[in-house]
Amino acid sequence: MDKIRGNTEGIRRSYLEQLESIYEIEAERDVFCNREIIEALAKFTEATGREVMLYLDRTGRVITIGIGEQDRVLLPSHRKRRSKDRLSGLRCIHTHPGGNSVLSDVDIQSLKNIRLDAMAAVGVLEGRPVSMQVGVLEAVAGEKELSVNLFGPYKINAIPDDFLFDEIYLADTKITAPDKRKPETEIMRAILVGIGNKENEQLDELKLLADTAGFITAGQLMQSRQTPDKGYYLGYGKLHDLVLEINRLSADAIIFDDELTPAQIRNISKELGKIEVIDRTALILDIFSSRASTHEGRLQVELAQTKYLLPRMAGYWTHMSRMAGGGRGGGGARRGEGETQLEVDRRILRRRLDELEKEIDKIKSGRAIQRVARERSKVPVIALVGYTNAGKSTLMNCLSGSSVLAEDKLFATLDPVSRRVNYGDGDFLLVDTVGFINKLPHDLVNAFRATLEETKHADLILHVVDASSENRFKQAEVVLEVLNQIEAGNKPMLTVHNKCDVSAEIPYDLNAVNISALTGMGMDSLKAAITEKLSQRRTELSVLLPLDSGALISRIYESGQVIDCKYKEEGVYISAVVNHDDASRLRLAAIEVL
């Protein structure tokens, strides 16, 4: 094969030899395009007036060089396409005479047709490369044709290599060929798999999760054992029974009721073939991803997903070992000496993990500032907590008159919501939190810690329990466990039994309130209980203050309930209902406590 493709007619041999020497330039995998290569292309374009292009594989090695005319270069097809449903593993770098680096319509169409990793145009002026624009493909939901993200133009000495590689990586993991995409109406059939040591152990909650995620439950398989098998989760014999079930039920996916280790995912996938293997954590994260609507919610979910994915990349993405495009000698998995493609991808994820944690810290700082402002205003904060689907959002709507989404689904609302509510003796701020669930992923709890800390700093916790659930006691235990995890287990708490209108047995608990947030049953009793609980935070106090206590008296008027206030020669007599902190201030400043 000739080293230079395209129209070489009329070009001096010395120019062609200089172009051929590009093949000998050492590959740099961490660089989008070697500066020496760019300058060599620019010199050729200036000397001949023609566009010139080359393909780089993912090791940074030059695969093909081609010469075009003054205004275009024909991009040759290449056999290095890994698969029809992924990017080619090649990026194209080509020149534009006249200094204009903006990608043309032809450039963008070629990027789509060949499914290149990236298309880059270098503007050449007076023999020098002056700028570069880069295009990377993107799959947009609802659009039949792939779209293109354009980056730059960048100055040649300021090309953001890491950023561009990240964009290529994301595109490669998201894009699926149009003929391979499943119709949106096609629903995957799943078999639910779990283990247990009790006869009544069921997969009811996993089925609810699968329904929420959009799966059809085709069947269930339980194995009686106390702990999962370290290699295959199920016993090896039971795993082969699962193979028969997959064939019998024409299942597309297997959903496990526990979090699988990377080794278990790898081993199970080998035994079951191409069927999709999903564990409980991945399923919950998928639901959270679809439910998050605010910037904060999306950040928190992405943080949890990244933490979950990082140790499992080898199991989930076996194609990573081939992404390099095949280096010299057929290795193809090296990115610089001693570093595999998998290690590079892990490095990208770790960098993203650091970025997400910094963003979450900013949110946490912002919430702390808001919390200080609330504390100064002395508005009590009440946090709604409870097992998912216990009716927290319905209760918030009932108390505040708001219209928070409330559905009979797990995690119907994900993003934190707060509403100001008047309860007769004043106002309180009602804060809704993410619903808890059995085996809630640890990384998810950590990711949502910024939101859940609102519970930690609340004046009162309303623990909403689904009275109609047969598992309400177990669910209540799960909620208390999570509250202890976030150091909120010692906060004042009021238990609220919800859905009593449909409960077969009305719970009897002197320390709880029975209600139906949907019908309004028991709401007066709940408001009275809230008033009583909040009143325990306040005390009535009468004191004689010095005449120069104007600032303190103003504070009492702002944050408390003043019953009487009289100015006398000996001082200011004031009687008020105040919180415990202000009561302490009054006692310290008082001439006399009456």
SEKOLLO-127812 format. One line per 10 residues: their letters; for each residue y, x, z of C-alpha. Coordinates in nm, 3 decimals. Layout:
A = Y/X/Z; ...
***
This chain:
MDKIRGNTEG = 0.000/0.000/0.000; 0.348/0.132/-0.081; 0.553/0.220/0.224; 0.860/0.041/0.088; 0.832/-0.312/-0.048; 1.071/-0.500/-0.273; 1.297/-0.385/-0.556; 1.315/-0.004/-0.551; 1.429/0.027/-0.913; 1.737/0.247/-0.962
IRRSYLEQLE = 1.733/0.384/-0.606; 1.730/0.762/-0.560; 1.410/0.906/-0.429; 1.601/1.083/-0.149; 1.727/0.746/-0.020; 1.374/0.604/-0.026; 1.240/0.906/0.162; 1.505/0.860/0.431; 1.400/0.497/0.460; 1.032/0.593/0.481
SIYEIEAERD = 1.112/0.832/0.767; 1.185/0.525/0.983; 0.807/0.479/1.016; 0.796/0.807/1.208; 1.055/0.707/1.468; 0.887/0.671/1.806; 0.830/0.311/1.913; 1.032/0.184/2.211; 0.884/-0.132/2.346; 1.159/-0.205/2.598
VFCNREIIEA = 1.430/-0.190/2.329; 1.494/-0.485/2.097; 1.561/-0.242/1.810; 1.588/0.136/1.828; 1.949/0.250/1.769; 1.827/0.525/1.536; 1.650/0.263/1.322; 1.962/0.045/1.304; 2.177/0.337/1.194; 1.923/0.440/0.929
LAKFTEATGR = 1.923/0.085/0.784; 2.304/0.081/0.784; 2.326/0.414/0.597; 2.084/0.290/0.332; 2.279/-0.035/0.283; 2.609/0.154/0.250; 2.459/0.404/0.001; 2.287/0.142/-0.221; 2.485/-0.177/-0.157; 2.157/-0.359/-0.091
EVMLYLDRTG = 2.015/-0.546/0.203; 1.716/-0.389/0.371; 1.476/-0.535/0.627; 1.190/-0.433/0.851; 0.936/-0.592/1.081; 0.882/-0.463/1.435; 0.575/-0.564/1.632; 0.576/-0.613/2.007; 0.511/-0.245/2.072; 0.837/-0.164/1.889
RVITIGIGEQ = 0.641/-0.011/1.599; 0.770/-0.055/1.243; 0.518/-0.257/1.041; 0.693/-0.319/0.708; 1.015/-0.212/0.534; 1.153/-0.410/0.239; 1.451/-0.377/0.004; 1.642/-0.669/-0.145; 1.950/-0.733/-0.358; 2.317/-0.721/-0.262
DRVLLPSHRK = 2.311/-1.065/-0.094; 1.953/-1.131/0.003; 1.620/-0.974/0.088; 1.285/-1.142/0.031; 1.082/-1.142/0.352; 0.717/-1.067/0.283; 0.449/-1.269/0.458; 0.234/-1.071/0.698; -0.120/-1.098/0.827; -0.020/-1.017/1.182
RRSKDRLSGL = 0.012/-1.388/1.260; -0.193/-1.434/1.576; -0.234/-1.808/1.555; -0.078/-2.104/1.383; 0.031/-2.246/1.716; 0.225/-1.940/1.836; 0.491/-1.699/1.722; 0.394/-1.424/1.481; 0.442/-1.135/1.722; 0.696/-0.981/1.480
RCIHTHPGGN = 1.074/-0.962/1.482; 1.276/-0.907/1.166; 1.581/-0.678/1.159; 1.786/-0.680/0.836; 2.130/-0.576/0.718; 2.430/-0.768/0.584; 2.677/-0.564/0.377; 3.045/-0.634/0.443; 3.022/-0.631/0.825; 2.925/-0.997/0.870
SVLSDVDIQS = 2.627/-1.029/1.105; 2.613/-1.410/1.116; 2.266/-1.538/1.026; 2.261/-1.734/0.700; 2.081/-2.064/0.637; 1.819/-1.865/0.445; 1.772/-1.632/0.744; 1.722/-1.926/0.980; 1.477/-2.102/0.746; 1.276/-1.781/0.712
LKNIRLDAMA = 1.267/-1.752/1.091; 1.113/-2.101/1.107; 0.873/-2.061/0.815; 0.726/-1.729/0.926; 0.755/-1.820/1.297; 0.906/-1.484/1.378; 0.966/-1.375/1.735; 1.329/-1.325/1.636; 1.552/-1.287/1.331; 1.835/-1.034/1.364
AVGVLEGRPV = 2.116/-0.959/1.118; 2.312/-0.632/1.139; 2.663/-0.634/0.995; 2.726/-0.304/0.811; 3.081/-0.177/0.742; 3.166/0.164/0.596; 2.816/0.292/0.666; 2.821/0.191/1.033; 2.640/-0.095/1.209; 2.916/-0.297/1.378
SMQVGVLEAV = 2.743/-0.604/1.523; 2.417/-0.797/1.547; 2.334/-1.169/1.574; 1.988/-1.280/1.686; 1.807/-1.610/1.633; 1.508/-1.726/1.845; 1.307/-2.044/1.792; 1.302/-2.331/2.038; 1.090/-2.646/2.061; 1.302/-2.947/2.160
AGEKELSVNL = 1.131/-3.262/2.289; 1.149/-3.549/2.045; 1.240/-3.331/1.746; 0.982/-3.283/1.472; 1.128/-2.955/1.347; 1.180/-2.642/1.553; 1.540/-2.563/1.637; 1.701/-2.219/1.667; 1.902/-2.061/1.948; 2.163/-1.815/1.821
FGPYKINAIP = 2.275/-1.525/2.041; 2.567/-1.295/1.972; 2.707/-1.140/1.762; 2.671/-0.843/1.996; 2.826/-0.500/1.962; 2.555/-0.254/1.861; 2.593/-0.058/2.185; 2.570/-0.375/2.396; 2.254/-0.553/2.279; 2.096/-0.728/2.585
DDFLFDEIYL = 1.735/-0.615/2.539; 1.585/-0.775/2.852; 1.761/-1.106/2.788; 1.635/-1.126/2.428; 1.278/-1.038/2.531; 1.293/-1.311/2.796; 1.401/-1.565/2.533; 1.117/-1.460/2.300; 0.870/-1.483/2.588; 0.984/-1.834/2.678
ADTKITAPDK = 0.970/-1.944/2.315; 0.618/-1.807/2.276; 0.490/-1.999/2.579; 0.656/-2.328/2.483; 0.616/-2.358/2.107; 0.317/-2.542/1.961; 0.268/-2.587/1.589; 0.361/-2.939/1.471; 0.009/-3.010/1.348; -0.130/-2.906/1.688
RKPETEIMRA = 0.098/-3.123/1.902; -0.063/-3.417/2.068; 0.102/-3.750/2.000; 0.314/-3.862/2.294; 0.103/-4.176/2.316; -0.222/-3.979/2.356; -0.322/-3.969/2.724; -0.562/-3.707/2.855; -0.886/-3.819/3.021; -0.954/-3.633/3.345
ILVGIGNKEN = -1.248/-3.593/3.584; -1.148/-3.555/3.948; -1.342/-3.301/4.152; -1.346/-3.241/4.527; -1.552/-3.131/4.824; -1.596/-3.289/5.168; -1.820/-3.301/5.471; -1.778/-3.671/5.553; -1.947/-3.967/5.390; -1.619/-4.155/5.353
EQLDELKLLA = -1.433/-3.858/5.201; -1.267/-3.991/4.888; -1.044/-3.875/4.604; -0.813/-4.177/4.623; -0.497/-3.971/4.677; -0.587/-3.728/4.397; -0.634/-4.030/4.169; -0.285/-4.153/4.260; -0.148/-3.808/4.179; -0.333/-3.803/3.846
DTAGFITAGQ = -0.203/-4.152/3.761; 0.151/-4.043/3.846; 0.113/-3.738/3.620; -0.002/-3.960/3.331; -0.378/-3.892/3.326; -0.655/-4.148/3.282; -0.923/-4.096/3.548; -1.246/-4.099/3.350; -1.472/-4.012/3.645; -1.506/-3.844/3.984
LMQSRQTPDK = -1.740/-3.584/4.126; -1.773/-3.494/4.495; -1.989/-3.225/4.653; -2.081/-3.236/5.020; -1.987/-2.897/5.159; -1.748/-2.770/5.425; -1.571/-2.496/5.230; -1.520/-2.425/4.858; -1.741/-2.170/4.685; -1.539/-1.847/4.654
GYYLGYGKLH = -1.631/-1.798/4.289; -1.660/-2.148/4.141; -1.516/-2.391/4.404; -1.832/-2.604/4.352; -2.180/-2.466/4.385; -2.302/-2.312/4.060; -2.558/-2.589/4.004; -2.301/-2.860/4.070; -2.067/-2.692/3.824; -2.325/-2.739/3.551
DLVLEINRLS = -2.360/-3.106/3.648; -1.987/-3.119/3.581; -2.046/-2.985/3.228; -2.278/-3.281/3.160; -2.015/-3.522/3.297; -1.750/-3.370/3.070; -1.967/-3.433/2.765; -2.070/-3.780/2.878; -1.717/-3.899/2.956; -1.538/-3.709/2.674
ADAIIFDDEL = -1.298/-3.560/2.927; -0.998/-3.346/2.830; -0.922/-3.203/3.175; -1.074/-3.133/3.516; -0.851/-3.181/3.820; -0.959/-3.014/4.146; -0.853/-3.150/4.485; -0.758/-2.810/4.626; -0.559/-2.509/4.516; -0.781/-2.273/4.316
TPAQIRNISK = -0.763/-1.898/4.342; -0.700/-1.693/4.024; -1.066/-1.582/4.030; -1.190/-1.941/4.057; -0.972/-2.050/3.763; -1.105/-1.764/3.553; -1.471/-1.825/3.642; -1.456/-2.203/3.602; -1.281/-2.172/3.265; -1.557/-1.940/3.142
ELGKIEVIDR = -1.826/-2.189/3.239; -1.650/-2.506/3.117; -1.515/-2.369/2.789; -1.187/-2.489/2.642; -1.133/-2.787/2.872; -0.810/-2.777/3.073; -0.856/-2.672/3.438; -0.592/-2.807/3.677; -0.579/-2.771/4.054; -0.403/-2.995/4.306
TALILDIFSS = -0.102/-2.765/4.339; -0.045/-2.742/3.963; -0.070/-3.122/3.940; 0.189/-3.175/4.215; 0.422/-2.918/4.060; 0.390/-3.094/3.724; 0.490/-3.424/3.887; 0.782/-3.261/4.066; 0.896/-3.101/3.741; 0.908/-3.439/3.566
RASTHEGRLQ = 1.086/-3.606/3.860; 1.361/-3.351/3.929; 1.688/-3.470/3.774; 1.960/-3.266/3.946; 2.033/-2.897/3.897; 1.929/-2.828/4.256; 1.600/-3.015/4.218; 1.512/-2.835/3.895; 1.586/-2.496/4.051; 1.365/-2.572/4.349
VELAQTKYLL = 1.076/-2.689/4.131; 1.104/-2.389/3.898; 1.101/-2.157/4.198; 0.778/-2.315/4.325; 0.622/-2.305/3.976; 0.711/-1.939/3.931; 0.561/-1.845/4.269; 0.246/-2.037/4.183; 0.214/-1.891/3.833; 0.280/-1.525/3.911
PRMAGYWTHM = -0.061/-1.438/4.066; -0.246/-1.657/3.812; -0.110/-1.519/3.486; -0.428/-1.329/3.402; -0.636/-1.644/3.443; -0.407/-1.886/3.261; -0.268/-1.664/2.988; -0.553/-1.455/2.854; -0.358/-1.438/2.526; -0.119/-1.197/2.699
SRMAGGGRGG = -0.353/-0.908/2.628; -0.306/-0.975/2.256; 0.067/-1.047/2.253; 0.157/-0.687/2.176; 0.055/-0.742/1.814; -0.185/-0.447/1.796; -0.058/-0.093/1.833; -0.192/0.222/1.675; -0.560/0.269/1.737; -0.616/-0.104/1.787
GGARRGEGET = -0.512/-0.108/2.154; -0.221/-0.347/2.112; -0.190/-0.425/2.482; 0.030/-0.134/2.584; 0.405/-0.148/2.638; 0.492/0.209/2.705; 0.252/0.443/2.875; 0.051/0.286/3.154; 0.204/-0.063/3.128; 0.014/-0.360/2.983
QLEVDRRILR = 0.169/-0.669/2.831; 0.050/-0.868/3.132; 0.242/-0.633/3.361; 0.554/-0.676/3.149; 0.526/-1.055/3.167; 0.481/-1.035/3.541; 0.795/-0.824/3.561; 0.985/-1.090/3.367; 0.863/-1.359/3.606; 0.954/-1.149/3.910
RRLDELEKEI = 1.305/-1.103/3.774; 1.334/-1.479/3.722; 1.199/-1.531/4.075; 1.478/-1.314/4.217; 1.739/-1.509/4.017; 1.606/-1.844/4.140; 1.598/-1.732/4.503; 1.961/-1.618/4.476; 2.059/-1.958/4.332; 1.872/-2.138/4.612
DKIKSGRAIQ = 2.050/-1.917/4.869; 2.385/-2.027/4.719; 2.280/-2.391/4.759; 2.179/-2.318/5.118; 2.519/-2.161/5.185; 2.693/-2.461/5.029; 2.496/-2.700/5.247; 2.586/-2.496/5.555; 2.957/-2.531/5.473; 2.916/-2.907/5.423
RVARERSKVP = 2.724/-2.927/5.750; 3.007/-2.756/5.941; 3.253/-3.006/5.795; 3.030/-3.295/5.905; 2.996/-3.152/6.254; 3.373/-3.131/6.283; 3.405/-3.494/6.181; 3.135/-3.584/6.436; 2.961/-3.820/6.196; 2.595/-3.848/6.310
VIALVGYTNA = 2.331/-3.750/6.055; 2.004/-3.941/6.027; 1.724/-3.799/5.811; 1.457/-4.017/5.651; 1.118/-3.849/5.644; 0.774/-3.979/5.566; 0.463/-3.956/5.358; 0.524/-4.006/4.989; 0.538/-4.372/4.885; 0.598/-4.487/5.245
GKSTLMNCLS = 0.912/-4.674/5.134; 1.191/-4.433/5.234; 1.403/-4.505/4.926; 1.362/-4.881/4.970; 1.473/-4.845/5.332; 1.776/-4.639/5.228; 1.873/-4.911/4.980; 1.832/-5.177/5.248; 2.042/-4.994/5.509; 2.315/-4.862/5.280
GSSVLAEDKL = 2.328/-5.118/4.999; 2.275/-4.838/4.745; 2.044/-4.842/4.444; 1.822/-4.535/4.482; 1.516/-4.545/4.253; 1.227/-4.705/4.443; 0.889/-4.736/4.271; 0.529/-4.781/4.384; 0.451/-4.425/4.276; 0.407/-4.091/4.446
FATLDPVSRR = 0.729/-3.886/4.450; 0.929/-4.162/4.275; 1.243/-3.988/4.401; 1.261/-3.614/4.439; 1.625/-3.511/4.459; 1.798/-3.540/4.799; 2.023/-3.844/4.842; 2.277/-3.918/5.117; 2.469/-4.238/5.192; 2.725/-4.331/5.459
VNYGDGDFLL = 2.617/-4.632/5.665; 2.809/-4.841/5.922; 2.598/-4.947/6.221; 2.853/-5.139/6.427; 2.968/-4.870/6.670; 3.066/-4.635/6.389; 2.926/-4.463/6.082; 2.630/-4.233/6.026; 2.518/-4.032/5.726; 2.169/-4.130/5.605
VDTVGFINKL = 1.987/-3.851/5.420; 1.668/-3.907/5.218; 1.425/-3.616/5.176; 1.132/-3.537/4.949; 0.814/-3.725/5.043; 0.541/-3.527/5.217; 0.176/-3.527/5.114; -0.156/-3.389/5.233; -0.212/-3.028/5.120; 0.154/-2.998/5.019
PHDLVNAFRA = 0.177/-2.657/4.851; 0.319/-2.394/5.083; 0.542/-2.253/4.807; 0.681/-2.602/4.749; 0.776/-2.636/5.115; 0.948/-2.297/5.097; 1.126/-2.383/4.772; 1.260/-2.709/4.917; 1.354/-2.548/5.247; 1.726/-2.568/5.160
TLEETKHADL = 1.691/-2.945/5.126; 1.450/-2.992/5.416; 1.685/-2.803/5.650; 1.900/-3.116/5.646; 1.621/-3.263/5.859; 1.630/-2.964/6.091; 2.002/-3.021/6.162; 1.991/-3.402/6.179; 2.090/-3.586/6.496; 1.802/-3.833/6.453
ILHVVDASSE = 1.489/-3.848/6.236; 1.357/-4.180/6.108; 0.986/-4.126/6.050; 0.885/-4.394/5.799; 0.512/-4.481/5.812; 0.331/-4.703/5.559; 0.178/-4.962/5.791; -0.034/-5.105/5.508; -0.217/-4.776/5.448; -0.562/-4.727/5.598
NRFKQAEVVL = -0.478/-4.357/5.632; -0.146/-4.407/5.813; -0.249/-4.202/6.119; -0.358/-3.908/5.906; -0.041/-3.938/5.696; 0.174/-3.939/6.009; 0.000/-3.620/6.125; 0.077/-3.452/5.792; 0.447/-3.539/5.826; 0.462/-3.399/6.179
EVLNQIEAGN = 0.288/-3.080/6.064; 0.551/-3.023/5.793; 0.833/-3.097/6.038; 0.691/-2.829/6.268; 0.675/-2.592/5.969; 1.048/-2.629/5.911; 1.124/-2.614/6.286; 1.233/-2.980/6.306; 0.947/-3.109/6.520; 1.156/-3.121/6.839
KPMLTVHNKC = 1.437/-3.340/6.699; 1.497/-3.692/6.840; 1.273/-3.925/6.637; 1.232/-4.297/6.579; 0.907/-4.413/6.418; 0.949/-4.697/6.167; 0.640/-4.888/6.054; 0.729/-5.013/5.705; 0.550/-5.264/5.475; 0.451/-5.481/5.773
DVSAEIPYDL = 0.480/-5.785/5.543; 0.166/-5.676/5.357; -0.015/-5.494/5.637; -0.351/-5.640/5.739; -0.284/-5.532/6.097; 0.062/-5.506/6.250; 0.085/-5.178/6.447; 0.168/-5.214/6.817; 0.382/-4.935/6.953; 0.658/-4.982/7.211
NAVNISALTG = 0.831/-4.666/7.082; 0.833/-4.780/6.717; 1.001/-5.051/6.509; 0.807/-5.275/6.270; 0.993/-5.368/5.951; 0.966/-5.453/5.584; 1.240/-5.273/5.392; 1.153/-5.482/5.086; 1.202/-5.824/5.250; 1.450/-5.724/5.524
MGMDSLKAAI = 1.211/-5.818/5.803; 1.293/-5.642/6.132; 1.613/-5.476/6.008; 1.823/-5.608/6.300; 1.572/-5.454/6.541; 1.591/-5.125/6.350; 1.971/-5.115/6.359; 1.964/-5.190/6.734; 1.713/-4.909/6.789; 1.928/-4.667/6.585
TEKLSQRRTE = 2.235/-4.767/6.789; 2.045/-4.705/7.113; 1.915/-4.367/6.996; 2.259/-4.253/6.882; 2.421/-4.380/7.200; 2.200/-4.138/7.391; 2.400/-3.864/7.220; 2.722/-4.004/7.374; 2.845/-4.062/7.725; 3.131/-4.256/7.888
LSVLLPLDSG = 3.369/-4.037/8.082; 3.702/-4.086/8.269; 3.918/-3.781/8.347; 4.270/-3.676/8.443; 4.400/-3.417/8.195; 4.708/-3.192/8.207; 5.011/-3.326/8.019; 4.984/-3.042/7.762; 4.633/-3.155/7.647; 4.761/-3.321/7.329
ALISRIYESG = 4.523/-3.134/7.093; 4.216/-3.227/7.298; 4.326/-3.590/7.325; 4.378/-3.607/6.947; 4.025/-3.473/6.901; 3.885/-3.744/7.127; 4.064/-4.011/6.924; 3.914/-3.864/6.604; 3.557/-3.814/6.718; 3.505/-4.056/7.006
QVIDCKYKEE = 3.582/-4.408/7.115; 3.886/-4.421/7.347; 3.865/-4.709/7.598; 4.190/-4.644/7.783; 4.464/-4.379/7.779; 4.771/-4.368/8.012; 5.038/-4.103/8.059; 5.143/-4.054/8.427; 5.355/-3.798/8.608; 5.047/-3.618/8.740
GVYISAVVNH = 4.875/-3.608/8.398; 4.696/-3.813/8.134; 4.434/-4.062/8.244; 4.178/-4.110/7.964; 3.854/-4.306/7.952; 3.637/-4.265/7.641; 3.286/-4.263/7.495; 3.228/-3.915/7.354; 2.946/-3.687/7.244; 2.803/-3.437/7.490
DDASRLRLAA = 2.999/-3.140/7.350; 3.333/-3.317/7.387; 3.232/-3.438/7.732; 3.185/-3.075/7.835; 3.529/-2.987/7.695; 3.691/-3.272/7.887; 3.528/-3.168/8.214; 3.641/-2.806/8.170; 4.000/-2.907/8.092; 4.025/-3.186/8.351
IEVL = 4.237/-3.172/8.665; 3.999/-3.429/8.808; 3.687/-3.612/8.688; 3.724/-3.975/8.791
***
